[in-house]
Amino acid sequence: MTKSNAFYAQSGGVTAVINASACGVIETARKHTDKINKVYAGRNGIVGALNEDLIDTSRDACDRKAA
């Protein structure tokens, strides 16, 4: 089975709720490595996707204590 990449974008100011939502998506995707290769996030939400300004989240750890 071919693995696909996932993309996450959310707009709005930085808040603990948005950070926790992003972390939840990223952590869940990482549990499904049989289906998902990498998770990319758009810098500044959908604007990042439109400008191809993506963040490879595989380099970052979700730290629930910081949220």
Rosetta blueprint (number, residue, H / E / L):
1 M L
2 T L
3 K L
4 S E
5 N E
6 A E
7 F E
8 Y E
9 A L
10 Q L
11 S L
12 G L
13 G L
14 V L
15 T L
16 A H
17 V H
18 I H
19 N H
20 A H
21 S H
22 A H
23 C H
24 G H
25 V H
26 I H
27 E H
28 T H
29 A H
30 R H
31 K L
32 H L
33 T L
34 D L
35 K L
36 I E
37 N E
38 K E
39 V E
40 Y E
41 A E
42 G E
43 R L
44 N L
45 G L
46 I H
47 V H
48 G H
49 A H
50 L H
51 N L
52 E L
53 D L
54 L E
55 I E
56 D E
57 T H
58 S H
59 R H
60 D L
61 A L
62 C L
63 D L
64 R H
65 K H
66 A H
67 A L
